[in-house]
Amino acid sequence: MIGQYRGSADSERVTRSRVVKFIDEYRNSDLAKKLARTIASRSSRPVRIMEFCGGHTHAILRYGLRQLLPTTVETKSGPGCPVCVTATPDLDKAIAIAHLPNVITTTFGDMMRVPGSYSSLQQAKAEGGDVRTVYSVADAVDIARANRQKLVVFLGIGFETTAPTIAAAILKARQEKIANFSVLCLNKLTPPVMKALLDSGEVKLDGIICPGHVSVIIGSHPYEFIPRNYGVSCVISGFEPLDILLCIEKLVTQIENGTPTVESAYTRGVKPEGNKRALQLMEEVFEIDDANWRGIGIVPQSGLRIKSNYEEFDADKIFSIKLQPSREPKGCRCGDIIRGAATPLECSLFKTICTPESPVGPCMVSSEGACAAYYLYGTEANSFGLSKTKKLHSETK
């Protein structure tokens, strides 16, 4: 049941004598270097940490945080990019619906250019399909209200962060009797795929940087099985440089002390019990189901489907689609990158055949994709002005 998700003053710890109040203070280079020195002084052995969220990957590379960390701390990108983990068969279904007459397909912008087996939503639009980019599911409801003679489908992707807004849109459509609105529900749940990755044992992890936005909704309790059953430390992080460095400091401290637990380095945004109203919306409209993850496969109890009493808004029930067998792009290693088993630099297509202008896989398309982050920022970006990692480490001795 979705009900399983119910359930330190970080700034003072970072600054010792100051209270961080504004976003630019979370990017203070002196405080970042101070935290990095603390991490280096506490880290005595190699550890591997996975940042689950693609937003964290982009922040880590954008701000050059890897260069600030000691060589004992390795960070790996995880599957926290909703566009990237959308499986090809599910994308093929969305593209097939987009080709149907009298249908308006609405989607977030990143999904437009993701290649399916034989086409993309962008190509479907070029071929005459009515495919529109929206900024929220509420925009899709507005389009349905204004086009009652057509069926409007919203492509529901994302994790627990977007699911409550989709649930609210379905409730609003019912209240206003907007019968031509539906959702192709491809939403996924975070803790179950974490369990799947740990069960596979493919990538040995010592700690996980838990996603900030997801945790605002579900809280910290759903991660408690990870340190308890796997001995892996978990700390929730925000998305600013100091958030992430504080998170890593907490993780390193746990690992060094042999005390894996769930902590938060994002207490200004996350409560242990999560957002109860958002969880109630999810509980009302959705039920948990298995889900297909790109690069991982079917993960039990890791997705959402629309409950039967709201099935008039379920695009899966409205449209009967026969699909050709799906196929993955030849040579694309998005699946390996999503699992943390490879980096974009290990893909032979990266920066050669696969670029943001001509993406082969979704990891290069999405604003949260690891390949896009590596392409934009490389591995040597450093916004804090340290040209050599060794220089910082020498200061700690």
N, C-alpha and C positions, 0 to 999 in steps of 0.2 A: 504494500500500500504506500501511496505517497505520504501518508501520515508518518512514515518512518523518519522523515526529515524534521519533525517537530521536536520538538525538543523535550592591566599594566599601563599604564599611562605611557604610550609609546613615545610621544614627542619629548617628554621629560627625560626618558631614558636615552634617547638619541642625543639630546643637546646638553644633558647634565644640568645646566643652569638656565636654559631658555625653554619657552613653550612655543612649538611650531604652530602657527596659525594660518599661514597662507601657502598656496601651492608652490610659489617660487622658493619658499624656504625648504620645501621637500626636495629641491634641486641644488641646495647649497653645497658647493664643492668641498669646502673645508670640513663640513660635517660628514660628507661622504667619505673623504679620506680618513677621517677619524674612525668611522665605523669600519672601514676596510682594514685599518691597522689593528683594530680590536679583533676582527675575524682572523687576521694573519697570526696574531699572538696566541689565539686559542686553538688554531688548527694544527694538529701534530701528525695527521695521517691522511692519506688520500680518501676523499669522500665523493660520491656521485649524487647530485641533486637534480631532480627533474622539475622544471617549471611547467606545470600542466597547461597553463593558459598561453595562447598565442600572443596576447597583449603583453605578457611578461617577457616573452622572447624578443619582441620588438623593442621594449624598453631597455632590456639588458644590452642589446646590441647598439641601440641608438645612443645610449649614454656611456658606452664603453665600460660597463660594469665588470665584464670578464677580465679586463686588464687590471682592474683594481683588486681583484681577488687573488689570494695566494695560489700557487700552482697545485696545491693539495686539494683545491675545491674545483670540481668539474661540474658544469651545468649542462643539462640535456633538454632539448625541446620535447614536448609531449603532445597529446592529441587534442588540446584545448582550442581548436579552431573549427567552429561549426560548419563553415563552408567546406573545409578540407575533409572532414570526416563523413560528409554526406556521400553515401555509397553510390556508385555509378548506376545500378539498377533503379534507385530512387530518383536520381537525376533524370534518367531516361524517361521515367514515368511523367515527370513534370514537363519535359520537353514534348512528349506525345500529347499531353493535355493542351499545351500551348498551340499545337497545330489544329485543334478542333475548331469548327465554326461556332460563332456566337459565344466564344469564351474569352474572357479577359484574364490573363495570368498576371499576378502581381508578386513582386519579389524584391528583396534587398539587392542593391546594386552589384555586390560581389558575385552573386550567383549567375548573373547574366553571361559572363565570359567563361565559366567553368566548362571544359569540354566533357560532353557525355560520350557514349559509345560511338555515335554517328553524327552528332550535331551539338548544338548548344542553345540556350534560350535566346542568345543574341542572334544566332542564325535563324531560329524560328521566327523571330521578329522581322528579320530581313526578308524572310519568305512569306510574309503577310500575316503572321500571327500577331494578335494584340497582346503584347507583353510590355508591362509597365513597371518601372522602378518606383518603389515607395520607400519612405523613411520610417514608417511604422505600420503595424497592422491596422491601426485606426484609419490610415489613408486608404487601405483596401476596402474597409467598410464604407467609407465615403464614396468611393468609386462605385461600389455595388448599389448604394442608395441612389446615385445619379444615373445608373444604367440598369434599370429594373428588367429590361428586355434581354439582358445578357447574363450569363453565369460568370461570376467573379471568383477566381481561385487565388488564395494566398498561399505561397510556398512557405510553410512553417518550419524553419530551421532554427537551430540554436539549442542552448542548454537550459537549465532551470531559470536563467536570467530572462529569457524571452517568453517562456511558457505562460507565466501569469498574464502578460499583456494579451496573448492570443486567447486565453480563456476568457478574459474580460471582453474581448471583441466578439466572441461567440455569444456570450450572455447579452451583450448590447444588441447584436443582430436579432436574437430571439425576441428581446423586449420590443424592438422597433419593427418586428415582423419583416426583416430584410431577408427574404427566402432565397435570394439568388447569390448569397455569400457562402463560401465554403473554404475549408483549410485542408491542404495536403500536409498532414501532420508528420513531420520528420524529426521532431524534437527529441533530444537525447539527455540522459542523466549522467552526472559526473562520477559519483562514488562507484557505481557498478563497473565502469570501464577502468577505473583505477585498480579495482580488484582483479579484473581480467589481465591487466598488464603485470601485476605482481604475481598472479598465478602462473603466467606463462614462463616467468623466470628468464626471459630473453635478455632483459637489461637489468642488471643488479643495481638496486637503488638503496641509498642510505637515508635519503630525505626527499620530501615533496614540497614544492612551493604551491600551496593550494590556491585556486582561483579566487580573486577578490569579488568580482561581480556575482558569480554563482553563490558564493558564501554569504553575500548580503541577503540572498533569498533563503538558502537552506540552513544557514548557521554553521557552527563548528561541530555539532554532535555527530552528523553523518560520517565524519572521517575517523571516528574513534576506533573503528575496527582495524584501521591500518597499523597504528603502533601496537595495538593489543594482539593482533593475529600475525603480523608480519615483522614486528620490531623495527618499522620504518617511521622516522620522525615526520611530522606534518606541521607546517606553519602557514597560516593564511596571510597573504600579502596584498597590499595595494599596488598601484602601478607607477608610483614615482620612484626615483632612484633611492631615496632614503628608506622608503617602504621596503623595497626589495633587499637592500643591504641589511636592514634591521632583521628582516625575515631570515636571511642567510646566517646572520650572527646567531639568532635563536636556534636555527637548525644545527649549526656547527657545535654550539654549546651542548645541545641535547645529545648529539652523536658522540662527542668527546666524553660526556659524563655517563653515557650508556643509559640514558633515561628518555627513551622515545615517548612522545606524547603529542597531543594536539594543542597548539598555541595560536595566538593571533598577533600579527604585526599590523593589523588593520582594524583596531578597535573603534576607530571613528566611524567605520562603515558597517561592521559586522557584529551582530549580537549572537551569543551561543545558540539561541533558539531560532534565529533567522527572522524572517518577516512573516508573521503569522497570517496576515491578510492575504499576501501573495500565495502562501501555501494553501490557504482555504480555496482560493480561486482555482488553483491546479487540481485540488481534490474534487471540486465540484464538477469540472468538465472532463478531466482526463483520468485514465487508468494506466497502470504500468504494463508494458509489453516488452518483448524482445526487440532488439534493434540491430540493423546491419550497419557496421562501421567500416569505412574505407580502410583497407590495410589491416584490419583486425578480424572482421567477419561478424557473425551473429553473436552478440553479447547478451546473455539472458538478463531480463528485467532491467534493461538499460535505456528503454525508450518510452515514449508516451503515445497512446492512441485515444481518440475521442470516444467517450462513453456512448453506449447505445442510445441513451435517452437524448443525446444531442446529435444523432447520426445524420440528421438532415443537413448538418454543416460539415460532414465528413466527405471530402472529395474522393477518398478511396471507395466510398459506398455509392457516390453519385455517378462516377465515371467507370466504365468497364474498359480497361486498356489491355490490349495484347501486345506484349513487347518481344522484340527480337532478343536473342541472347546478348548479354552485355559483354563488353570487352574493355580492357584497360589499355591506356596509351603505352605503346612499346617503349621500353627503356626507362619509363618514369618510375622514380623511387619514392613517390609521395607516401605510399603505404609504410615503407621502412622508416621514413622520416617522422611520420605520425606516431609510430611506436617508440621512437627514440633509438631505434636500431641503426640509424645512419644519420649523417648530417647532409645538408644540401651540397656541400663540397664534395661528397662522395658520389653524387649523381653525375653521370657523364653528360647529361643533357643540360645541366645547370650553366647558365650564362652563355651557352652555345646555341643549341636549338631552342631551349626553354628560357624565355625572357618575359618581363611584364607585357611587352607589346605583342608577343606571340607565345602565350603560355601553353605548355603541354599538360600540366596537371594543376589541381586546385591550390597546391601550396605556393605556387607562384602568383596566383590570381588574388587570393584573399588578403585583406589588410591585416589579418592575423596569421597568415601563413608563414612558416619558417623560411621557405625559399625566398619569399618576398622580402623578409627581414634581412636575410643574408645578402640579397641583391642590393637593397637600399643602403645598408649600413656596413656591409662587409664584416670582417671579424676584428678589424683594428681601429674602429671608431673609438674616440675617447674625448668626450665633451668636458672632462675634468682636467685636461691639460697635463696628463702624465704620459710621457712618450715611452717610458719603459716601466714595466711592471716591477722589475727588480729594484728600481729606485725606491718605490714605496715600501717594498718588503725590507729593504736595508734600513729604513727609518724605524722599523719596529724592533730592531735588535739592539 
